[in-house]
Amino acid sequence: MKKLFTVFILLGILFFTFFGECFSEKEIPIGMAVEFMDHAACAYISQDKGWFEEEGLNLASYESYITGMALASALARGDIQVAYICLIPAINVYANAKVPIKIVAGTHKYGYGLVVNPEKIKSIKDLEGSDIRLGCVREGGAVDVLLHKTIDKYDLDKNKILNNVQRMNPSKQVLAIKAGKLDAAFLPEQWATMAEESGFKMLLMSQEVWPEMQGSVLVVKDKLIRDHPDLVRKLVKVSQKATDWINQHPQEAAEIVARQLQEAGGNLFPVEITGIVTKTEITSEVLLKSMNRLEYTTDINPTVVQDAIDYVAQLGYIKNSFEAGDILDLSFIKQ
């Protein structure tokens, strides 16, 4: 009888240990941050369709940021464990701010471009004109790095180009274009396509400047991998599911992302421009055109990531280069 009692006690402990861990996994709050762009389409789709919840992921917060650099700053906070972010800001926050993150999947390739006033700029070389007003995000952003790649590829005069640059976030660039205050702009999608709606022309896309360019990635804090690898596995699984769905249903995906961006936009922009940016410009038609310019895939090439790290170091945006393997953990996507 005593042995039987002991067996029941042991079974009880195992039962509560197993189910207690399952329960606690579902209750672990996850702080997630995304970019206010169709770069993060798989996150917006997953949120809209409830796929995070279906996998038992408890999103305690779900925040949108107007630029990858602003999102990178948020990653330094303790309550953000997951982010869909452009590769370059992820590299910067890892190397400069020493935020302990790992890239566990890609989300897309490409997704950036140069738009111009076709009446004033006919060729890339025209960007060197002393009267050209060129918009770009601040130094260290993904599109800023593309600007430097363009200077290198087309052998442009670096000083002339950089003297023309006016630094502002993508939404302000689009508004400046509408107001006739810019002649050209390096922009991420969907902003580049939105600029076309104002009469600008896409003169150059990232595909032409940076073959196989890694756009955005899914990053998680090291602690989440260490303490709750199953949650990371679920995040990658949901991202893959949403990415596949986007490629199979482009029209519906564009409609969902447009709606999600409109809803999120009201919390990001000053009242006076919210209507212009979120209600007038970001339509499903614009999003469909924009999203077709990206290659949505969770695959990620370590060599491409290494090239990006080395180039950012060459530009001086990080102090030293480092091995891509230090920031990559692709074990979850390979399962």
TINU-565901 format. One record per atom (N, C-alpha, C, O): residue in three letters; x, y, z. Coordinates in steps of 0.05 Angstrom, whole numbers, plus 5000, padded with zeros to 4 digits. Example, Ala and Ser with C-alpha at 12.3 -4.5 7.8 and 13.67 -1.06 7.14 Angstrom:
BEGIN
ala526448865156
ala524649105156
ala526449345156
ala528549345169
ser525749555142
ser527349795143
ser525850015157
ser526850235161
END
This chain:
BEGIN
met501749765000
met500050005000
met501750255000
met501250454986
lys503950245016
lys505750475018
lys507050524991
lys507350754983
lys507850304977
lys509050334951
lys507150454931
lys507850614915
leu504650364932
leu502550464914
leu502050754919
leu501750914900
phe502050834944
phe501651114951
phe503951284940
phe503551504929
thr506351174942
thr508651324932
thr508551354901
thr509251564891
val507651144888
val507251154859
val505351374851
val505851524832
phe503051384865
phe501051594859
phe502151874864
phe501652064849
ile503751904885
ile504952164891
ile506852244868
ile506752474858
leu508452054859
leu510352114837
leu508852174811
leu509552364796
leu506652024805
leu505052084782
leu503852354783
leu503652504764
gly502952424807
gly501652694811
gly503652914806
gly503053114794
ile506152874816
ile508153074812
ile508753114782
ile509053334772
leu509052884768
leu509552894739
leu507353024725
leu507853184706
phe504852964732
phe502453084719
phe502553384722
phe502253534702
phe502853484747
phe502753764751
phe505153914739
phe505054144731
thr507453774739
thr509853894727
thr509453934697
thr509954144686
phe508453714684
phe508053734655
phe505953934647
phe506454114631
phe503553914659
phe501454094652
phe501854374663
phe500954574651
gly503254394685
gly503854654695
gly505754814676
gly505355054672
glu507654664665
glu509454794645
glu507954874620
glu508455084609
cys506154704611
cys504554764587
cys502955014592
cys502755194575
phe501755024615
phe500055254622
phe501755514624
phe500955724614
ser504055484637
ser505755724640
ser506755824614
ser507056064610
glu507355644595
glu508255734569
glu506155914555
glu506956114543
lys503655844558
lys501556004546
lys501156274560
lys500256464548
glu501856284585
glu501456524601
glu503856714600
glu503656934610
ile506056634588
ile508456804587
ile507857044568
ile507357004545
pro507957284579
pro507457514562
pro509757584543
pro512057574551
ile509057644519
ile511057714498
ile510557994489
ile508358064480
gly512558154490
gly512458424479
gly513458424451
gly515758354446
met511858504431
met512658494403
met512558774391
met510758934397
ala514558834374
ala514659084360
ala514959034330
ala516358844322
val513659194313
val513759164284
val514159434271
val513659644284
glu515159434247
glu515359674232
glu512759754219
glu511159574211
phe512260004216
phe509760104204
phe510160104173
phe510160304160
met510559854163
met511059824134
met510159544126
met509759364143
asp509859504100
asp509059234091
asp511459044092
asp511158814085
his513759144101
his515958964107
his515058754129
his515958524128
ala513458844147
ala512458674169
ala509758544162
ala508258484180
ala509258494137
ala506658394128
ala505958134143
ala503658094151
cys507857954147
cys507157694159
cys506257734188
cys504557584198
ala507257944202
ala506357994229
ala503558114229
ala501858034245
tyr503058294210
tyr500358414208
tyr498258204200
tyr496058204210
ile498958024182
ile497157814174
ile496557624197
ile494257564203
ser498657544211
ser498357364234
ser496657484256
ser494957354268
gln497057744261
gln495457884281
gln492557894273
gln490757844289
asp492057964247
asp489357984237
asp487757724238
asp485457714244
lys489157504232
lys487857244230
lys487857094257
lys486756874259
gly489157204277
gly489157074303
gly491056844305
gly490656664322
trp493056824287
trp494756594287
trp496756594311
trp497556374319
phe497456824321
phe499156824345
phe497656694368
phe498756524382
glu495156774371
glu493556654393
glu493056354389
glu493156204409
glu492656274365
glu492155994359
glu494555824368
glu494155594376
glu496955934366
glu499355784375
glu499855824405
glu501855724415
gly498055954418
gly498355984447
gly500356204455
gly501356204477
leu500856394436
leu502756604442
leu501156844454
leu499256934443
asn502056934477
asn500757144492
asn502157404487
asn504157474500
leu501057564468
leu502257824461
leu501358034482
leu499158134480
ala503058094500
ala502458294521
ala502458574509
ala500958754518
ser504058614489
ser504158874474
ser504758814445
ser506158624438
tyr503758994428
tyr504058964399
tyr504259254388
tyr502259384384
glu506759344384
glu507259624379
glu508359664351
glu510059504342
ser507459874337
ser508559944310
ser510360184312
ser509760374328
tyr512460184297
tyr514360404297
tyr514860514269
tyr514860354250
ile515060774267
ile515160904241
ile517760834225
ile517760844201
thr519960774239
thr522460704226
thr523660464241
thr523060414264
gly525460324227
gly526960104239
gly528760194261
gly529160054281
met529760444258
met531560554279
met530060614305
met531060564327
ala527560714303
ala525960754326
ala525260484339
ala525260464364
leu524760284323
leu524160024333
leu526559904347
leu526359774368
ala528959954335
ala531459854347
ala531759964375
ala532659824393
ser531160214379
ser531360334406
ser529360204425
ser530060164449
ala527060124415
ala525059994433
ala526059714441
ala525359624463
leu527759594425
leu528759324431
leu530459334456
leu530759124470
ala531559564463
ala533259584487
ala531559564512
ala532659514534
arg528959614509
arg527159594532
arg526759304540
arg526859124523
gly526359254565
gly526058984575
gly523458854567
gly523258604567
asp521359014561
asp518758894555
asp518358814526
asp516258704519
ile520258874509
ile520158784481
ile522058554477
ile524558584479
gln520958324471
gln522558084467
gln522757994438
gln524457834430
val520958094421
val520658004394
val520358254375
val518958444382
ala521658244352
ala521258464333
ala521558374305
ala523258204298
tyr519858494287
tyr520158464258
tyr521458724249
tyr520158934250
ile523958714241
ile525558954238
ile527458924213
ile528258704206
cys528159144201
cys530059134179
cys532759044189
cys533559094212
leu534158894172
leu536758774180
leu538758984190
leu540058944210
ile539059204176
ile541159404183
ile540759514211
ile542659514227
pro538359604219
pro537959694246
pro538459474267
pro539359524289
ala537759224259
ala538258994277
ala541258964282
ala542158914304
ile542858994261
ile545758974263
ile546759204281
ile548459154299
asn545759444277
asn546659674293
asn546059644322
asn547759704339
val543559554329
val542859544357
val544359314371
val544859334395
tyr545059114356
tyr546558894367
tyr549458984373
tyr550558924394
ala550659114353
ala553459194355
ala553959434372
ala555859444387
asn552259634370
asn552659884384
asn551359904412
asn552659994431
ala548959814413
ala547559824439
ala547859564455
ala546959554478
lys549159364443
lys549659114457
lys547058974466
lys547058844487
val544959014451
val542458874458
val542658584450
val543258524427
pro542258404468
pro542658114463
pro540357994447
pro538457894458
ile540658004420
ile538557894403
ile539757684384
ile542157674380
lys537957534373
lys538657344352
lys536557364329
lys534157404334
ile537557354305
ile535857344281
ile535057044278
ile536856874274
val532456984279
val531656704277
val530256644250
val529756414244
ala529656854234
ala528456804208
ala528557064192
ala528857284203
gly528357044166
gly528057274149
gly525057324146
gly523357164154
thr524357554135
thr521557604128
thr521257684099
thr519157624086
his523257814088
his523157884059
his525857974049
his527658034065
lys526257974023
lys528558094010
lys527658353996
lys525358383990
tyr529558523992
tyr529158783978
tyr527058953993
tyr526758924018
gly525759133979
gly523759303992
gly524559593996
gly523459724014
tyr526359693979
tyr527259973982
tyr527760083953
tyr528159933935
gly527560343951
gly527860453924
gly528460753924
gly528160893944
leu529260853900
leu529761133896
leu527561233877
leu527161143855
val525961433887
val523861553871
val524661843865
val525961973882
val523961933841
val524862203833
val522662353818
val520762233809
asn523062613817
asn521362783801
asn522362753772
asn524562843766
pro520862613754
pro521862553728
pro522362803710
pro523762783690
glu521263023718
glu521663273702
glu524363393709
glu525463553693
lys525463323732
lys527963443740
lys530363243740
lys532663323736
ile529762993744
ile531962793745
ile531362573725
ile529362433726
lys533262553706
lys532962353684
lys534762113689
lys534261893679
ser536962153703
ser538961933708
ser539961953736
ser539662153750
ile541361733745
ile542561733771
ile544461953775
ile544662073796
lys546062013754
lys548062223755
lys546862493762
lys548262663774
asp544362543755
asp543162793761
asp542862853791
asp542363083799
leu543162653807
leu542962693836
leu545262863846
leu545062983868
glu547362893831
glu549663053839
glu549163353836
glu550763513846
gly547063433823
gly546463713819
gly546263863845
gly545063773864
ser547464103845
ser547564263870
ser544764353880
ser544464413903
asp542864353862
asp540164453869
asp538264223875
asp535864273880
ile539263973876
ile537463743880
ile536963713910
ile538763713927
arg534463683917
arg533563633944
arg532963343948
arg530963243937
leu534663203962
leu534462913964
leu533762823993
leu535162884012
gly531562673995
gly530662584021
gly531762314027
gly532062144010
cys532362274053
cys533262004062
cys532961994093
cys532962204106
val532761754103
val532561724132
val535361794144
val537261834129
arg535461814170
arg537961894183
arg540161674179
arg539461444172
glu542561754184
glu544861574180
glu544561314196
glu543661304219
gly545161094183
gly545060824196
gly542460674190
gly542260444197
gly540560804177
gly538160664169
gly538660494144
gly540560534130
ala536760304139
ala537160124116
ala537260274090
ala538860204072
val535560474087
val535560624061
val537960804059
val538960854036
asp538960904081
asp541461064081
asp543760884071
asp545460974055
val543860634080
val545960454071
val545560394041
val547560364027
leu543060374032
leu542560334003
leu543560583988
leu544560553965
leu543260823999
leu544261063987
leu547261043982
leu548261113961
his548660944002
his551560914000
his552260703979
his554260733964
lys550760483978
lys551160283958
lys550860393930
lys552260333911
thr548860573927
thr548360703901
thr550660883893
thr551460883870
ile551661033912
ile554061203907
ile556361033897
ile557761103878
asp556760803910
asp558960623903
asp558560503875
asp560360513858
lys556160403870
lys555660253845
lys555760443821
lys556760363800
tyr554760683824
tyr554660863801
tyr556861073801
tyr556861273786
asp558861033819
asp561261213820
asp560461503822
asp561461673807
leu558561563840
leu557661833844
leu559561983863
leu560961863879
asp559462253862
asp561062413880
asp559662413907
asp557562533911
lys560962283926
lys559762243953
lys559162513966
lys556962543978
asn560962693965
asn560562953978
asn558263113966
asn556563223980
lys558063103940
lys555863253926
lys553263133934
lys551263273940
ile553062863934
ile550562733941
ile549762783970
ile547462863975
leu551562743988
leu550962774016
leu550263064024
leu548763114042
asn551463254009
asn550763534014
asn547863594006
asn546763794016
asn546763433988
asn543963473979
asn541963343998
asn539563403995
val542863174016
val540963014031
val539563174054
val540863314069
gln536963134055
gln535363244077
gln534362994093
gln532962834082
arg535062984118
arg534462754135
arg531662774147
arg531062974161
met529962584142
met527262574153
met526162294151
met527062144134
asn524162234167
asn523061964166
asn521361934141
asn520662124128
pro520661684134
pro519261634108
pro516661784105
pro516061884084
ser515061794126
ser512461934123
ser512862234118
ser511362344102
lys514862354130
lys515362634125
lys516462684097
lys515862884085
gln517962484087
gln518862504060
gln516562504040
gln516562664021
val514662324045
val512362314027
val510762574028
val509862674007
leu510462684051
leu509062944054
leu510663164040
leu509463344028
ala513263154043
ala514963364029
ala514763333999
ala514763543985
ile514563093989
ile514263043960
ile511563163951
ile511463303931
lys509463113967
lys506863223960
lys506863523959
lys505363653944
ala508463643977
ala508663933979
ala510664063960
ala511064303960
gly511963893943
gly513863993924
gly516564083936
gly517964243925
lys517263963959
lys519664043973
lys521963853970
lys524163903981
leu521563633955
leu523763453949
leu523763383920
leu521663383907
asp526163333909
asp526463253881
asp526862953878
asp526462843857
ala527762823899
ala528362543899
ala528362443928
ala528662593947
ala527962183931
ala527962063958
ala528661773957
ala527661623940
phe530361693976
phe530861403980
phe528961324002
phe528961424024
leu527261123995
leu525061054013
leu524660754015
leu525260603996
pro523760654038
pro522960374040
pro520160354029
pro518660544027
glu519360104022
glu516560054015
glu514960054041
glu516059974062
gln512460134041
gln510660214020
gln510860504012
gln509560593994
trp512760644026
trp512960934022
trp513861003994
trp512961203982
ala515660843982
ala516660903955
ala514360893935
ala514161063917
thr512660683937
thr510360663920
thr508360893924
thr507060983906
met507960973949
met506261193955
met507261453942
met505661613933
ala509861483941
ala510961723927
ala510261723898
ala509961933886
glu510161493886
glu509361473857
glu506561583853
glu505861703833
glu504861543873
glu502061643872
glu502061953871
glu500062073862
ser504262073879
ser504362363878
ser505862463854
ser506662703852
gly506362293834
gly507562373809
gly510462313806
gly511662363785
phe511762193827
phe514562123825
phe514861863810
phe512861713806
lys517261813801
lys517861563785
lys519861393800
lys521761503812
met519461133800
met521460953812
met523860933793
met523660803772
leu526061053800
leu528361063783
leu530160813788
leu531560723770
leu530160723813
leu531960503820
leu530760343843
leu529760463862
met530960083841
met530059913863
met532459763875
met534459733862
ser532159683900
ser534459553914
ser535459303899
ser537759243901
gln533659173884
gln534558933869
gln536759003849
gln538558833844
glu536759243839
glu538759333819
glu541359413831
glu543459403818
val541359483857
val543759583870
val545059373888
val547459353889
trp543359203900
trp544359023920
trp543058753916
trp541058693929
pro544258583899
pro543158323893
pro542858153919
pro544658143935
glu540558023922
glu539957853945
glu539758003971
glu539957893992
met539358263969
met539258433994
met537258324014
met534858294007
gln538058274038
gln536258194059
gln534758434069
gln536058634078
gly532158424068
gly530558654078
gly530158644108
gly531858744122
ser527958524117
ser527458514145
ser527758234156
ser527958034141
val527858214182
val528357964196
val526657954221
val525658154231
leu526357704231
leu525057664257
leu527257624277
leu528857434275
val527257794297
val529257774319
val527857724345
val525657814350
val529257584363
val528357534390
val530657574409
val532957554402
lys529957644434
lys532057664454
lys533257394461
lys531857194460
asp535757394467
asp537157144474
asp535756994496
asp535556754496
lys534757154516
lys533457034539
lys531056864532
lys530456664544
leu529556954511
leu527256804503
leu528056534491
leu526656334495
ile530256534476
ile531156284465
ile532156094487
ile531655854487
arg533556214506
arg534656054528
arg532455934546
arg532555704553
asp530556104553
asp528556014573
asp526055894561
asp524855714573
his525355974536
his522855874524
his523155824494
his521955954478
pro524855644487
pro525355584459
pro522855504443
pro522655554419
asp520955384457
asp518555294444
asp516855534434
asp515555524413
leu517055754449
leu515656004440
leu516956114415
leu515556204396
val519556104414
val520956194390
val520256024366
val519856114344
arg520155764371
arg519355574350
arg516555644339
arg516055634315
lys514755714357
lys512055784348
lys511956044333
lys510556074313
leu513656234341
leu513756494327
leu514756444298
leu513656564279
val516756284295
val517756224268
val515756074252
val515356124228
lys514355894264
lys512255734251
lys510055914240
lys509155894218
val509156104257
val507056294249
val507956474227
val506556524208
ser510456564229
ser511556734208
ser511756594181
ser511056714160
gln512556344182
gln512656184157
gln509856144145
gln509456164121
lys507856084163
lys505156044154
lys504056304141
lys502856284119
ala504556534153
ala503556784142
ala504956854116
ala503756954098
thr507556794115
thr509056854091
thr508056694067
thr507756794045
asp507556434072
asp506456264051
asp503756364042
asp503156364018
trp502156454061
trp499456544055
trp499556804038
trp497956844020
ile501456984045
ile501757234030
ile502357174001
ile501157293983
asn504156983996
asn504956913969
asn502756773953
asn502656783929
gln500956643968
gln498656503955
gln496256683951
gln494656633933
his495956893968
his493657063967
his494457363967
his493757503986
pro495857453946
pro496957723946
pro494857943949
pro495258143963
gln492657913935
gln490558123936
gln489358153964
gln489158373975
glu488557923975
glu487357934002
glu489458024023
glu488758164042
ala491957934019
ala494058024037
ala494458324037
ala494758454058
ala494358444013
ala494558734011
ala492258874024
ala492659084037
glu489958764022
glu487558884035
glu487858884066
glu487159074079
ile488758654076
ile489058624105
ile491258814115
ile490858954135
val493558824102
val495758984111
val494959284109
val495659444127
ala493559364088
ala492659634086
ala490859714109
ala491259924121
arg489059534116
arg487259594139
arg488759604165
arg488259784181
gln490659424169
gln492159414193
gln493859674196
gln494059784218
leu495059764174
leu496760004175
leu494960244180
leu495860424195
gln492660254169
gln490860484174
gln490060504203
gln489960714215
glu489560264215
glu488760264243
glu491160334261
glu490760474281
ala493460244254
ala495860294271
ala496860584267
ala497960704286
gly496360694243
gly497460954237
gly496461184254
gly497961374259
gly494061164263
gly492861374280
gly494361414306
gly494261634317
asn495861214315
asn497361234340
asn500261334335
asn501761374354
leu501061354310
leu503861424304
leu504261704294
leu506361824298
phe502261814281
phe502562074268
phe501162294283
phe499162254296
pro502162544281
pro500762774291
pro497962794278
pro497662704255
val496062904293
val493262914283
val493063044256
val491462954240
glu494663254251
glu494263404226
glu495063244201
glu494263324179
ile496763034204
ile497462884180
ile496462594179
ile496862454160
thr495062514201
thr494162244202
thr492362174178
thr492661964165
gly490462354172
gly488562304150
gly489962284123
gly489262114107
ile492062454119
ile493462454093
ile494962184090
ile494762064069
val496462104110
val498261884107
val496761614110
val497261434094
thr494961594129
thr493761324134
thr491161274119
thr490561044113
lys489661484113
lys487061434101
lys487061484070
lys485661354056
thr488661684062
thr488661754033
thr490661584018
thr490061493995
glu493061534029
glu495161414014
glu495361104015
glu495660973995
ile495061004039
ile495560714043
ile493060554036
ile491660464053
thr492660524010
thr490360364000
thr491260083993
thr493660033991
ser489359903990
ser490059633982
ser491359623955
ser493059453949
glu490659813937
glu491859823910
glu494859893912
glu496559773899
val495460093929
val498160173934
val499759943946
val501959883938
leu498559813966
leu499859603980
leu500459363961
leu502559243963
leu498559293944
leu498959073926
leu501359133907
leu503058953903
lys501459363897
lys503659443879
lys506359433894
lys508359333885
ser506259543919
ser508659553936
ser509559273943
ser511959203940
met507659103953
met508458843962
met509458663940
met511058483945
asn508658713915
asn509658563892
asn512558623887
asn513858483872
arg513558843899
arg516358913895
arg518258783916
arg520658813914
leu517058653935
leu518558503955
leu518558203949
leu516658113935
glu520458063958
glu520457773957
glu520057663985
glu521957664001
tyr517657583991
tyr516957494018
tyr518057204022
tyr517157024008
thr519857174040
thr520956914046
thr522256914074
thr523357124082
thr522056694088
thr523356674114
thr526156574112
thr527656574131
asp526956484088
asp529656394084
asp531656634087
asp530956864081
ile533956574097
ile535956784101
ile538756664096
ile539356444105
asn540356814081
asn542956714072
asn545056844091
asn545457084090
pro546456684106
pro548556794125
pro550656954110
pro551757144121
thr551356884085
thr553357034070
thr552357314064
thr553957504066
val549857344057
val548657604052
val548657774078
val549258014077
val548057644100
val548057784126
val550957874132
val551358104142
gln552957704127
gln555757774132
gln556558004115
gln557958184125
asp555758004090
asp556458234072
asp555258494083
asp556558704082
ala552858484093
ala551558724104
ala553058824129
ala553459064132
ile553858634146
ile555358704170
ile557958844163
ile558659054174
asp559358724144
asp561958834136
asp561659114123
asp563359284128
tyr559559144108
tyr559159404094
tyr558359624115
tyr559359844113
val556659554134
val555959744154
val558459824171
val558760064178
ala560159634176
ala562659694190
ala564459874173
ala565760054183
gln564559824147
gln566159984128
gln565160274128
gln566860454126
leu562560314131
leu561460584131
leu561960724158
leu561560964161
gly562760564178
gly563260684204
gly560860694222
gly560860824243
tyr558660564214
tyr556160564231
tyr556360374254
tyr554960414274
ile558060174252
ile558760014276
ile561860014277
ile563260054257
lys562859984302
lys565760024306
lys567359804292
lys569359864279
asn566459554296
asn567959334284
asn565959134271
asn563659114280
ser566959004251
ser565358784239
ser565258554259
ser566858544278
phe563458364254
phe563358124271
phe562257894254
phe561257944232
glu562457654264
glu561457424250
glu558457414249
glu557157454269
ala557357354225
ala554457334223
ala553257124242
ala551057154252
gly554856914247
gly553956704265
gly553356804293
gly551956674308
asp554557034300
asp554157144327
asp551257254331
asp550257254353
ile550057334309
ile547357454311
ile545257264299
ile542857324302
leu546057054285
leu544156874273
leu543656624290
leu545556514301
asp541256534291
asp540456274301
asp538256164283
asp535956214288
leu539056024263
leu537155924243
leu536255634249
leu535055504232
ser536755544273
ser535955264280
ser532955234280
ser531955014276
phe531455444286
phe528555424288
phe527255404261
phe525255274257
ile528455544242
ile527255544215
ile527855284200
ile526455224181
lys529855144209
lys530654894196
lys529154654206
lys529454434196
gln527554694227
gln526154464239
gln523554404224
gln522054214231
END
